[in-house]
Amino acid sequence: MQNTAPPLSSNALSAHALPSYLQAEKLGPWGIYLQQIDRVTPYLGHLARWVETLKRPKRALIVDVPIELDNGTIAHFEGYRVQHNTSRGPGKGGVRFHQDVTLSEVMALSAWMSIKNAAVNVPYGGAKGGIRVDPKTLSHAELERLTRRYTSEIGIIIGPNKDIPAPDVNTNEQIMSWMMDTYSMNTGSTATGVVTGKPVDLGGSLGRREATGRGVFTVGVEAMRRSDMRVDGARVAVQGFGNVGGIAAKLFVEAGAKLVAVQDHSGSIFNSLGIDVPALLRHVQHTGGVADFAGAEVLAKDEFWGVDCEIMIPAALEGQIHAGNAAQIKAKLVIEGANGPTTPEADDILNDKGVLVLPDVIANAGGVTVSYFEWVQDFSSFFWSEDEINARLVRIMQEAFAGVWQVAQDHKVSLRTATFIIACQRILHAREMRGLYP
Ligand SMILES: NC(=O)c1ccc[n+]([C@@H]2O[C@H](COP(=O)([O-])OP(=O)(O)OC[C@H]3O[C@@H](n4cnc5c(N)ncnc54)[C@H](O)[C@@H]3O)[C@@H](O)[C@H]2O)c1
């Protein structure tokens, strides 16, 4: 499936009318997203008239998040909530706690949520939030104060019908519980539908924790079936062994694949005979990372991308596969569990090598799909069984992927551009039908 779109250099970005709050030379992930929009524009037909809508977020809120630390000092953190597009429904997207969070990053992540939600056809726009903080440096009580103050600050734009946050890197069920409680205390009634990814006892959904990894596995299997690849015996390498990477690795191994390499923030490990996934999951739970795992050898950081494998799953942060390491990749299939892990230059290198890339905007959409189920269950106060949830998830992912595959064949474009074609048409059609107010 060769991508026939013209290659785009960073010079192409100068053609964009940038908002004054961004610096052209420091666009970061937002610059990658703009290049992806440029690639899809020739395929949008009459809807291309509305494409500028996608090149600027509808709303970006920057908040100061002050908290008292346990030692009595006052610390200030930068917080963000960006609603990229709400043409198809309320904003939806995770909240990230990470020391490298920037406005550009949150903008890009919110835009990818718009694309993803439209690609799997759940009735949401796209949004994302974050705090620039390394949560590992905070105590449990400090983390709670930070989460609650941030939630209060962004409380003016979130809500079950306005914008629904969820977990992302370094945020989890506990953070979602504090967010839900804070919003509910401020509004005067328990509003379970304000966030997803909650614990099951607080209106969470069965299957949500595993949903993103399950979606990664589902589209991976669908792509392999169409490419004459076998899951049984396939060697898998995973970057990021958290929620997404850990579950995806577990499901692939349960289906007969072999996990040969893992890299996370603590180090890289390798075992050509296959890593014992349940044992590694326990190790990570106890120690916080894959380093010092007894059942594998240590791998040099730079060697990770060149390991012999059939499937590579980046499931950590964005920009990890770039022009400097893409050529090393030996896998035939890259499944993007993370958001934005491949730069456009790396995309072109992989395409030229014949590596099939399953893009984030479809591959990791399982999480938001079950978040949608959670939200629906919260509104109706009627909860479904895990089997029902998993069956509906798999059906949605398979149907969405089949549509993407077909569009890629029809237009001879990459799966990423095909996903963008489907999603951007849905978003811009909604925009056109709604019209501009006033
Ligand atoms: N959780 C979800 O439902 C969901 C849904 C869609 C997309 N995603 C995306 O998947 C990715 C991972 O999210 P998650 O929820 O699994 O987060 P997580 O916090 O559970 O795990 C993150 C993993 O990345 C690793 N990591 C961090 N920095 C790294 C570095 N510099 N090098 C290598 N590894 C590093 C961590 O060690 C950890 O294993 C993110 O890009 C996120 O946006 C998550």
The ligand as an ORCA input file, in Angstrom:
! r2SCAN-3c Opt
* xyz 0 1
  N      -4.391      4.849     28.183
  C      -5.157      4.943     27.138
  O      -6.328      4.541     27.141
  C      -4.621      5.513     25.848
  C      -5.492      5.615     24.761
  C      -4.984      6.054     23.544
  C      -3.653      6.410     23.434
  N      -2.836      6.339     24.515
  C      -1.439      6.723     24.322
  O      -0.611      5.605     24.590
  C       0.647      6.055     25.104
  C       0.921      5.369     26.419
  O      -0.151      5.668     27.314
  P      -0.435      4.780     28.601
  O      -1.816      5.093     29.039
  O      -0.025      3.369     28.357
  O       0.564      5.451     29.631
  P       1.271      4.793     30.928
  O       1.626      5.930     31.789
  O       0.453      3.676     31.473
  O       2.604      4.152     30.285
  C       3.560      4.928     29.642
  C       4.753      4.040     29.323
  O       5.694      4.791     28.552
  C       6.986      4.623     29.105
  N       7.845      5.759     28.818
  C       7.747      7.031     29.290
  N       8.760      7.789     28.820
  C       9.501      6.981     28.032
  C      10.675      7.176     27.267
  N      11.287      8.354     27.222
  N      11.172      6.104     26.560
  C      10.562      4.905     26.606
  N       9.450      4.673     27.331
  C       8.919      5.695     28.025
  C       6.731      4.461     30.592
  O       7.841      3.874     31.240
  C       5.499      3.576     30.572
  O       5.877      2.228     30.401
  C       0.543      7.589     25.148
  O       1.030      8.118     23.934
  C      -0.961      7.823     25.225
  O      -1.322      9.094     24.746
  C      -3.291      5.895     25.723
*
